[in-house]
Amino acid sequence: MLNICGQHELNHIALRTHYKHHAELGGYDLLANYTTPKAVIGINEQRPPAMILQKYKWLYELLIKLKYKPDLLHIYYAEEYLRFSPFLFPKIPVVATFHQPPENLEREVIYGDYSGRVGKFTHALTKNRFSKLAAAIILEENQRAILEQVMPTEKIHLIPHGVHPDLFREIAFEERQHILTVGNWQRDWKVYEEILKIFFEINPELTFVLVNRSLPSEILARLTKYQNFKYTREISDSELEYFYRSAYCLFLPLLSATANNSLIESLVYGCPVVTSDVFSIYYPFKGNYISFEHSTEAYINSIKHFVLLSEKKRKDVALKAQEEVAVIKWPRVAEKVLQLYSELIRSSS
């Protein structure tokens, strides 16, 4: 039987989390739609399992060992699940994808305390689990140096996060109304408030819209002081798409990053991005649709630049963004992952 990428299906298991904050067509677990694993195991936050499984997610590794006999195991979220698999499955390739930016990733691979005290204890028992992996997949080049501390560099493969093909539609140009920010993880709220305050003073008519399901109350209290700020907690995927299409740009101040769903979604919808200079020099998207900044003045100038674009220039920027981000449509990404699977299985047989 062939999978969606036209290759013969492999007897493999995917261990993943389905996050409730991801859009219907978002999240790394969509990879399974294109690689057709024999089973997809792990946490589904829409239907949470027993508390012990939520707290100690690596117990799923033991469940897979008891129930399945795969030819390959792919752990989609290594920082959450990877503990015992290289020892439980010594005769098959174990692949793990790492999502965390360098600082958090180092906490996990060096100290093992990203998941708390019990995580640190199990890490002490299995410190060499990384070197025993058949392959590690990184989503951004800035993760490589961290993993090189615990495993051979030839086992580390850069394969970017994918984006769902159905998100690619003809660019719809709505009336521009606001500066948009989406999400919560690794956002630099100090910078966000600083820029919000400055624009309130120099251009109070320009609204900053924040879409965020889990904004800490103390941050919200600070931001609501500014009359140019609008906060939205729960919206549908179609409403979120409208926010992207009607924004002058996505303003994304970050503390660190690897793959960033909000950034990619913005480019897919033709919305330019002003973000922080936290990505490696190998980050694939560098066109006139994105600006990487590191100072207050630079953020302000980049936002002003996208606000003042002519409609013709805005359309050109949008089309260029959508064209370049198409290289990471999920079928293309899945083809690279399946090729890696095949190479690992051949070398292990």
TORVEXFI-341803 format. One record per residue (C-alpha): residue number from 1; residue in three letters; chain; z, x, y. Coordinates in steps of 0.05 Angstrom, whole numbers, plus 5000, padded with zeros to 4 digits. Layout:
N
+------+------+-------+------+------+------+
| resi | resn | chain |    w |    u |    v |
+------+------+-------+------+------+------+
|  NUM |  ALA |     A |    Z |    X |    Y |
...
+------+------+-------+------+------+------+
This chain:
349
+------+------+-------+------+------+------+
| resi | resn | chain |    w |    u |    v |
+------+------+-------+------+------+------+
|    1 |  MET |     A | 5000 | 5000 | 5000 |
|    2 |  LEU |     A | 4983 | 5024 | 5071 |
|    3 |  ASN |     A | 5029 | 5020 | 5130 |
|    4 |  ILE |     A | 5008 | 4998 | 5200 |
|    5 |  CYS |     A | 4984 | 5069 | 5216 |
|    6 |  GLY |     A | 4936 | 5068 | 5157 |
|    7 |  GLN |     A | 4977 | 5116 | 5114 |
|    8 |  HIS |     A | 5007 | 5103 | 5045 |
|    9 |  GLU |     A | 5077 | 5075 | 5050 |
|   10 |  LEU |     A | 5133 | 5124 | 5033 |
|   11 |  ASN |     A | 5196 | 5104 | 4996 |
|   12 |  HIS |     A | 5243 | 5117 | 5054 |
|   13 |  ILE |     A | 5304 | 5086 | 5085 |
|   14 |  ALA |     A | 5317 | 5079 | 5160 |
|   15 |  LEU |     A | 5389 | 5081 | 5185 |
|   16 |  ARG |     A | 5393 | 5052 | 5255 |
|   17 |  THR |     A | 5430 | 5010 | 5307 |
|   18 |  HIS |     A | 5398 | 4949 | 5339 |
|   19 |  TYR |     A | 5429 | 4945 | 5408 |
|   20 |  LYS |     A | 5438 | 4878 | 5442 |
|   21 |  HIS |     A | 5423 | 4908 | 5510 |
|   22 |  HIS |     A | 5353 | 4928 | 5489 |
|   23 |  ALA |     A | 5296 | 4882 | 5507 |
|   24 |  GLU |     A | 5260 | 4847 | 5450 |
|   25 |  LEU |     A | 5204 | 4899 | 5453 |
|   26 |  GLY |     A | 5250 | 4958 | 5468 |
|   27 |  GLY |     A | 5293 | 5006 | 5429 |
|   28 |  TYR |     A | 5281 | 5063 | 5380 |
|   29 |  ASP |     A | 5290 | 5018 | 5320 |
|   30 |  LEU |     A | 5220 | 4990 | 5334 |
|   31 |  LEU |     A | 5195 | 5053 | 5299 |
|   32 |  ALA |     A | 5209 | 5018 | 5233 |
|   33 |  ASN |     A | 5156 | 4966 | 5249 |
|   34 |  TYR |     A | 5103 | 5020 | 5244 |
|   35 |  THR |     A | 5131 | 5064 | 5188 |
|   36 |  THR |     A | 5150 | 5007 | 5141 |
|   37 |  PRO |     A | 5213 | 5035 | 5108 |
|   38 |  LYS |     A | 5237 | 5005 | 5042 |
|   39 |  ALA |     A | 5300 | 4982 | 5078 |
|   40 |  VAL |     A | 5329 | 4984 | 5148 |
|   41 |  ILE |     A | 5404 | 4994 | 5146 |
|   42 |  GLY |     A | 5457 | 4997 | 5200 |
|   43 |  ILE |     A | 5491 | 4960 | 5257 |
|   44 |  ASN |     A | 5459 | 4899 | 5288 |
|   45 |  GLU |     A | 5498 | 4884 | 5351 |
|   46 |  GLN |     A | 5471 | 4813 | 5351 |
|   47 |  ARG |     A | 5508 | 4801 | 5285 |
|   48 |  PRO |     A | 5564 | 4853 | 5282 |
|   49 |  PRO |     A | 5588 | 4875 | 5213 |
|   50 |  ALA |     A | 5660 | 4887 | 5192 |
|   51 |  MET |     A | 5701 | 4926 | 5243 |
|   52 |  ILE |     A | 5708 | 4987 | 5198 |
|   53 |  LEU |     A | 5633 | 4995 | 5196 |
|   54 |  GLN |     A | 5628 | 4989 | 5271 |
|   55 |  LYS |     A | 5682 | 5041 | 5280 |
|   56 |  TYR |     A | 5660 | 5090 | 5226 |
|   57 |  LYS |     A | 5585 | 5082 | 5225 |
|   58 |  TRP |     A | 5575 | 5140 | 5177 |
|   59 |  LEU |     A | 5601 | 5095 | 5121 |
|   60 |  TYR |     A | 5530 | 5068 | 5119 |
|   61 |  GLU |     A | 5510 | 5136 | 5091 |
|   62 |  LEU |     A | 5554 | 5121 | 5031 |
|   63 |  LEU |     A | 5526 | 5051 | 5024 |
|   64 |  ILE |     A | 5455 | 5078 | 5021 |
|   65 |  LYS |     A | 5476 | 5128 | 4968 |
|   66 |  LEU |     A | 5505 | 5072 | 4925 |
|   67 |  LYS |     A | 5448 | 5023 | 4933 |
|   68 |  TYR |     A | 5382 | 5061 | 4942 |
|   69 |  LYS |     A | 5343 | 5119 | 4914 |
|   70 |  PRO |     A | 5296 | 5138 | 4970 |
|   71 |  ASP |     A | 5248 | 5196 | 4974 |
|   72 |  LEU |     A | 5267 | 5207 | 5047 |
|   73 |  LEU |     A | 5323 | 5183 | 5093 |
|   74 |  HIS |     A | 5312 | 5178 | 5169 |
|   75 |  ILE |     A | 5374 | 5170 | 5212 |
|   76 |  TYR |     A | 5349 | 5140 | 5277 |
|   77 |  TYR |     A | 5413 | 5154 | 5316 |
|   78 |  ALA |     A | 5441 | 5220 | 5291 |
|   79 |  GLU |     A | 5499 | 5222 | 5341 |
|   80 |  GLU |     A | 5526 | 5157 | 5311 |
|   81 |  TYR |     A | 5512 | 5162 | 5237 |
|   82 |  LEU |     A | 5500 | 5233 | 5215 |
|   83 |  ARG |     A | 5559 | 5262 | 5176 |
|   84 |  PHE |     A | 5549 | 5266 | 5101 |
|   85 |  SER |     A | 5476 | 5251 | 5086 |
|   86 |  PRO |     A | 5452 | 5323 | 5076 |
|   87 |  PHE |     A | 5506 | 5330 | 5023 |
|   88 |  LEU |     A | 5497 | 5261 | 4992 |
|   89 |  PHE |     A | 5422 | 5270 | 4987 |
|   90 |  PRO |     A | 5412 | 5344 | 4973 |
|   91 |  LYS |     A | 5345 | 5335 | 4936 |
|   92 |  ILE |     A | 5308 | 5293 | 4987 |
|   93 |  PRO |     A | 5289 | 5306 | 5060 |
|   94 |  VAL |     A | 5339 | 5279 | 5111 |
|   95 |  VAL |     A | 5310 | 5270 | 5181 |
|   96 |  ALA |     A | 5353 | 5255 | 5242 |
|   97 |  THR |     A | 5333 | 5235 | 5312 |
|   98 |  PHE |     A | 5377 | 5257 | 5369 |
|   99 |  HIS |     A | 5382 | 5216 | 5433 |
|  100 |  GLN |     A | 5437 | 5244 | 5475 |
|  101 |  PRO |     A | 5425 | 5290 | 5536 |
|  102 |  PRO |     A | 5447 | 5362 | 5531 |
|  103 |  GLU |     A | 5519 | 5355 | 5553 |
|  104 |  ASN |     A | 5535 | 5298 | 5506 |
|  105 |  LEU |     A | 5494 | 5327 | 5450 |
|  106 |  GLU |     A | 5533 | 5392 | 5454 |
|  107 |  ARG |     A | 5598 | 5353 | 5447 |
|  108 |  GLU |     A | 5572 | 5325 | 5381 |
|  109 |  VAL |     A | 5539 | 5385 | 5349 |
|  110 |  ILE |     A | 5590 | 5438 | 5371 |
|  111 |  TYR |     A | 5655 | 5400 | 5376 |
|  112 |  GLY |     A | 5641 | 5336 | 5338 |
|  113 |  ASP |     A | 5684 | 5294 | 5385 |
|  114 |  TYR |     A | 5629 | 5248 | 5413 |
|  115 |  SER |     A | 5655 | 5194 | 5366 |
|  116 |  GLY |     A | 5729 | 5207 | 5378 |
|  117 |  ARG |     A | 5784 | 5238 | 5337 |
|  118 |  VAL |     A | 5761 | 5215 | 5269 |
|  119 |  GLY |     A | 5691 | 5238 | 5286 |
|  120 |  LYS |     A | 5720 | 5306 | 5303 |
|  121 |  PHE |     A | 5757 | 5309 | 5236 |
|  122 |  THR |     A | 5695 | 5292 | 5195 |
|  123 |  HIS |     A | 5655 | 5341 | 5237 |
|  124 |  ALA |     A | 5703 | 5396 | 5216 |
|  125 |  LEU |     A | 5688 | 5380 | 5143 |
|  126 |  THR |     A | 5612 | 5379 | 5153 |
|  127 |  LYS |     A | 5596 | 5429 | 5208 |
|  128 |  ASN |     A | 5536 | 5456 | 5171 |
|  129 |  ARG |     A | 5504 | 5387 | 5163 |
|  130 |  PHE |     A | 5454 | 5403 | 5219 |
|  131 |  SER |     A | 5426 | 5465 | 5186 |
|  132 |  LYS |     A | 5418 | 5425 | 5121 |
|  133 |  LEU |     A | 5373 | 5373 | 5153 |
|  134 |  ALA |     A | 5301 | 5376 | 5133 |
|  135 |  ALA |     A | 5282 | 5361 | 5205 |
|  136 |  ALA |     A | 5311 | 5341 | 5272 |
|  137 |  ILE |     A | 5270 | 5299 | 5320 |
|  138 |  ILE |     A | 5285 | 5308 | 5394 |
|  139 |  LEU |     A | 5260 | 5262 | 5448 |
|  140 |  GLU |     A | 5260 | 5312 | 5506 |
|  141 |  GLU |     A | 5253 | 5387 | 5506 |
|  142 |  ASN |     A | 5319 | 5395 | 5543 |
|  143 |  GLN |     A | 5355 | 5380 | 5476 |
|  144 |  ARG |     A | 5325 | 5438 | 5438 |
|  145 |  ALA |     A | 5370 | 5494 | 5461 |
|  146 |  ILE |     A | 5432 | 5456 | 5440 |
|  147 |  LEU |     A | 5407 | 5442 | 5369 |
|  148 |  GLU |     A | 5383 | 5514 | 5363 |
|  149 |  GLN |     A | 5456 | 5534 | 5362 |
|  150 |  VAL |     A | 5467 | 5498 | 5296 |
|  151 |  MET |     A | 5400 | 5497 | 5260 |
|  152 |  PRO |     A | 5334 | 5536 | 5254 |
|  153 |  THR |     A | 5287 | 5523 | 5312 |
|  154 |  GLU |     A | 5229 | 5511 | 5263 |
|  155 |  LYS |     A | 5264 | 5448 | 5239 |
|  156 |  ILE |     A | 5266 | 5418 | 5309 |
|  157 |  HIS |     A | 5207 | 5372 | 5327 |
|  158 |  LEU |     A | 5192 | 5341 | 5394 |
|  159 |  ILE |     A | 5167 | 5270 | 5383 |
|  160 |  PRO |     A | 5177 | 5225 | 5443 |
|  161 |  HIS |     A | 5207 | 5155 | 5444 |
|  162 |  GLY |     A | 5153 | 5102 | 5437 |
|  163 |  VAL |     A | 5136 | 5041 | 5477 |
|  164 |  HIS |     A | 5112 | 4974 | 5449 |
|  165 |  PRO |     A | 5036 | 4962 | 5456 |
|  166 |  ASP |     A | 5047 | 4889 | 5476 |
|  167 |  LEU |     A | 5079 | 4912 | 5542 |
|  168 |  PHE |     A | 5011 | 4939 | 5564 |
|  169 |  ARG |     A | 4977 | 4883 | 5602 |
|  170 |  GLU |     A | 4932 | 4881 | 5662 |
|  171 |  ILE |     A | 4970 | 4903 | 5724 |
|  172 |  ALA |     A | 4995 | 4842 | 5762 |
|  173 |  PHE |     A | 5008 | 4857 | 5835 |
|  174 |  GLU |     A | 5064 | 4814 | 5861 |
|  175 |  GLU |     A | 5087 | 4816 | 5933 |
|  176 |  ARG |     A | 5132 | 4877 | 5941 |
|  177 |  GLN |     A | 5203 | 4856 | 5956 |
|  178 |  HIS |     A | 5255 | 4908 | 5937 |
|  179 |  ILE |     A | 5277 | 4975 | 5909 |
|  180 |  LEU |     A | 5296 | 4965 | 5836 |
|  181 |  THR |     A | 5348 | 5000 | 5793 |
|  182 |  VAL |     A | 5358 | 4981 | 5720 |
|  183 |  GLY |     A | 5411 | 5001 | 5669 |
|  184 |  ASN |     A | 5479 | 5035 | 5667 |
|  185 |  TRP |     A | 5480 | 5095 | 5620 |
|  186 |  GLN |     A | 5483 | 5162 | 5656 |
|  187 |  ARG |     A | 5468 | 5131 | 5724 |
|  188 |  ASP |     A | 5493 | 5170 | 5784 |
|  189 |  TRP |     A | 5530 | 5115 | 5822 |
|  190 |  LYS |     A | 5554 | 5163 | 5876 |
|  191 |  VAL |     A | 5482 | 5180 | 5894 |
|  192 |  TYR |     A | 5462 | 5107 | 5888 |
|  193 |  GLU |     A | 5515 | 5084 | 5937 |
|  194 |  GLU |     A | 5498 | 5141 | 5985 |
|  195 |  ILE |     A | 5425 | 5121 | 5988 |
|  196 |  LEU |     A | 5442 | 5047 | 5992 |
|  197 |  LYS |     A | 5487 | 5060 | 6052 |
|  198 |  ILE |     A | 5435 | 5101 | 6088 |
|  199 |  PHE |     A | 5381 | 5048 | 6080 |
|  200 |  PHE |     A | 5430 | 4995 | 6103 |
|  201 |  GLU |     A | 5436 | 5034 | 6167 |
|  202 |  ILE |     A | 5363 | 5052 | 6178 |
|  203 |  ASN |     A | 5327 | 4992 | 6145 |
|  204 |  PRO |     A | 5374 | 4936 | 6127 |
|  205 |  GLU |     A | 5317 | 4889 | 6110 |
|  206 |  LEU |     A | 5299 | 4931 | 6050 |
|  207 |  THR |     A | 5336 | 4901 | 5991 |
|  208 |  PHE |     A | 5363 | 4943 | 5933 |
|  209 |  VAL |     A | 5365 | 4902 | 5868 |
|  210 |  LEU |     A | 5408 | 4926 | 5810 |
|  211 |  VAL |     A | 5398 | 4897 | 5740 |
|  212 |  ASN |     A | 5457 | 4917 | 5697 |
|  213 |  ARG |     A | 5495 | 4882 | 5642 |
|  214 |  SER |     A | 5557 | 4926 | 5642 |
|  215 |  LEU |     A | 5570 | 4952 | 5712 |
|  216 |  PRO |     A | 5643 | 4973 | 5720 |
|  217 |  SER |     A | 5680 | 4926 | 5767 |
|  218 |  GLU |     A | 5704 | 4982 | 5813 |
|  219 |  ILE |     A | 5632 | 5005 | 5824 |
|  220 |  LEU |     A | 5608 | 4933 | 5837 |
|  221 |  ALA |     A | 5664 | 4924 | 5888 |
|  222 |  ARG |     A | 5640 | 4985 | 5926 |
|  223 |  LEU |     A | 5567 | 4965 | 5925 |
|  224 |  THR |     A | 5576 | 4892 | 5946 |
|  225 |  LYS |     A | 5601 | 4916 | 6014 |
|  226 |  TYR |     A | 5528 | 4928 | 6033 |
|  227 |  GLN |     A | 5487 | 4867 | 6053 |
|  228 |  ASN |     A | 5422 | 4899 | 6029 |
|  229 |  PHE |     A | 5449 | 4900 | 5957 |
|  230 |  LYS |     A | 5434 | 4847 | 5904 |
|  231 |  TYR |     A | 5465 | 4848 | 5835 |
|  232 |  THR |     A | 5437 | 4813 | 5773 |
|  233 |  ARG |     A | 5474 | 4816 | 5706 |
|  234 |  GLU |     A | 5436 | 4773 | 5656 |
|  235 |  ILE |     A | 5361 | 4762 | 5660 |
|  236 |  SER |     A | 5305 | 4747 | 5610 |
|  237 |  ASP |     A | 5253 | 4799 | 5591 |
|  238 |  SER |     A | 5201 | 4761 | 5632 |
|  239 |  GLU |     A | 5246 | 4760 | 5693 |
|  240 |  LEU |     A | 5258 | 4835 | 5685 |
|  241 |  GLU |     A | 5183 | 4846 | 5682 |
|  242 |  TYR |     A | 5175 | 4807 | 5747 |
|  243 |  PHE |     A | 5228 | 4851 | 5780 |
|  244 |  TYR |     A | 5189 | 4913 | 5760 |
|  245 |  ARG |     A | 5122 | 4885 | 5784 |
|  246 |  SER |     A | 5150 | 4862 | 5851 |
|  247 |  ALA |     A | 5187 | 4928 | 5866 |
|  248 |  TYR |     A | 5163 | 4982 | 5914 |
|  249 |  CYS |     A | 5191 | 5031 | 5864 |
|  250 |  LEU |     A | 5245 | 5041 | 5811 |
|  251 |  PHE |     A | 5302 | 5082 | 5840 |
|  252 |  LEU |     A | 5336 | 5117 | 5781 |
|  253 |  PRO |     A | 5390 | 5168 | 5801 |
|  254 |  LEU |     A | 5412 | 5201 | 5737 |
|  255 |  LEU |     A | 5466 | 5249 | 5715 |
|  256 |  SER |     A | 5424 | 5270 | 5655 |
|  257 |  ALA |     A | 5370 | 5241 | 5610 |
|  258 |  THR |     A | 5325 | 5248 | 5550 |
|  259 |  ALA |     A | 5283 | 5187 | 5536 |
|  260 |  ASN |     A | 5297 | 5133 | 5587 |
|  261 |  ASN |     A | 5275 | 5062 | 5571 |
|  262 |  SER |     A | 5279 | 5038 | 5643 |
|  263 |  LEU |     A | 5235 | 5094 | 5668 |
|  264 |  ILE |     A | 5182 | 5083 | 5614 |
|  265 |  GLU |     A | 5182 | 5008 | 5624 |
|  266 |  SER |     A | 5172 | 5018 | 5698 |
|  267 |  LEU |     A | 5110 | 5061 | 5687 |
|  268 |  VAL |     A | 5082 | 5011 | 5637 |
|  269 |  TYR |     A | 5087 | 4957 | 5689 |
|  270 |  GLY |     A | 5055 | 5001 | 5742 |
|  271 |  CYS |     A | 5119 | 5010 | 5782 |
|  272 |  PRO |     A | 5127 | 5081 | 5810 |
|  273 |  VAL |     A | 5193 | 5118 | 5799 |
|  274 |  VAL |     A | 5240 | 5159 | 5842 |
|  275 |  THR |     A | 5289 | 5194 | 5796 |
|  276 |  SER |     A | 5333 | 5256 | 5789 |
|  277 |  ASP |     A | 5309 | 5325 | 5772 |
|  278 |  VAL |     A | 5344 | 5326 | 5704 |
|  279 |  PHE |     A | 5284 | 5331 | 5658 |
|  280 |  SER |     A | 5254 | 5394 | 5628 |
|  281 |  ILE |     A | 5190 | 5425 | 5654 |
|  282 |  TYR |     A | 5156 | 5397 | 5592 |
|  283 |  TYR |     A | 5169 | 5324 | 5610 |
|  284 |  PRO |     A | 5101 | 5292 | 5599 |
|  285 |  PHE |     A | 5097 | 5245 | 5659 |
|  286 |  LYS |     A | 5087 | 5282 | 5725 |
|  287 |  GLY |     A | 5034 | 5245 | 5764 |
|  288 |  ASN |     A | 5034 | 5214 | 5833 |
|  289 |  TYR |     A | 5072 | 5155 | 5804 |
|  290 |  ILE |     A | 5138 | 5193 | 5795 |
|  291 |  SER |     A | 5181 | 5235 | 5839 |
|  292 |  PHE |     A | 5237 | 5281 | 5813 |
|  293 |  GLU |     A | 5289 | 5295 | 5867 |
|  294 |  HIS |     A | 5355 | 5330 | 5876 |
|  295 |  SER |     A | 5377 | 5318 | 5948 |
|  296 |  THR |     A | 5394 | 5258 | 5992 |
|  297 |  GLU |     A | 5337 | 5274 | 6040 |
|  298 |  ALA |     A | 5287 | 5279 | 5983 |
|  299 |  TYR |     A | 5308 | 5213 | 5953 |
|  300 |  ILE |     A | 5301 | 5178 | 6020 |
|  301 |  ASN |     A | 5233 | 5208 | 6034 |
|  302 |  SER |     A | 5206 | 5190 | 5965 |
|  303 |  ILE |     A | 5230 | 5118 | 5970 |
|  304 |  LYS |     A | 5198 | 5113 | 6040 |
|  305 |  HIS |     A | 5134 | 5141 | 6012 |
|  306 |  PHE |     A | 5127 | 5087 | 5959 |
|  307 |  VAL |     A | 5147 | 5032 | 6008 |
|  308 |  LEU |     A | 5092 | 5053 | 6056 |
|  309 |  LEU |     A | 5035 | 5058 | 6005 |
|  310 |  SER |     A | 4973 | 5018 | 6021 |
|  311 |  GLU |     A | 4954 | 4964 | 5970 |
|  312 |  LYS |     A | 4894 | 5005 | 5947 |
|  313 |  LYS |     A | 4937 | 5068 | 5937 |
|  314 |  ARG |     A | 4991 | 5026 | 5903 |
|  315 |  LYS |     A | 4940 | 5000 | 5853 |
|  316 |  ASP |     A | 4913 | 5070 | 5840 |
|  317 |  VAL |     A | 4984 | 5096 | 5827 |
|  318 |  ALA |     A | 5000 | 5037 | 5781 |
|  319 |  LEU |     A | 4937 | 5046 | 5739 |
|  320 |  LYS |     A | 4948 | 5121 | 5733 |
|  321 |  ALA |     A | 5020 | 5109 | 5710 |
|  322 |  GLN |     A | 4999 | 5059 | 5657 |
|  323 |  GLU |     A | 4942 | 5103 | 5633 |
|  324 |  GLU |     A | 4985 | 5164 | 5623 |
|  325 |  VAL |     A | 5045 | 5129 | 5590 |
|  326 |  ALA |     A | 4997 | 5099 | 5539 |
|  327 |  VAL |     A | 5001 | 5164 | 5499 |
|  328 |  ILE |     A | 5069 | 5143 | 5473 |
|  329 |  LYS |     A | 5050 | 5074 | 5447 |
|  330 |  TRP |     A | 5090 | 5064 | 5383 |
|  331 |  PRO |     A | 5031 | 5068 | 5334 |
|  332 |  ARG |     A | 5014 | 5138 | 5361 |
|  333 |  VAL |     A | 5086 | 5160 | 5358 |
|  334 |  ALA |     A | 5095 | 5131 | 5289 |
|  335 |  GLU |     A | 5034 | 5169 | 5264 |
|  336 |  LYS |     A | 5067 | 5234 | 5284 |
|  337 |  VAL |     A | 5132 | 5214 | 5249 |
|  338 |  LEU |     A | 5095 | 5194 | 5186 |
|  339 |  GLN |     A | 5058 | 5260 | 5186 |
|  340 |  LEU |     A | 5125 | 5295 | 5190 |
|  341 |  TYR |     A | 5151 | 5253 | 5132 |
|  342 |  SER |     A | 5091 | 5272 | 5089 |
|  343 |  GLU |     A | 5098 | 5346 | 5104 |
|  344 |  LEU |     A | 5172 | 5345 | 5087 |
|  345 |  ILE |     A | 5162 | 5308 | 5022 |
|  346 |  ARG |     A | 5106 | 5355 | 5001 |
|  347 |  SER |     A | 5148 | 5417 | 5015 |
|  348 |  SER |     A | 5208 | 5388 | 4978 |
|  349 |  SER |     A | 5171 | 5369 | 4914 |
+------+------+-------+------+------+------+
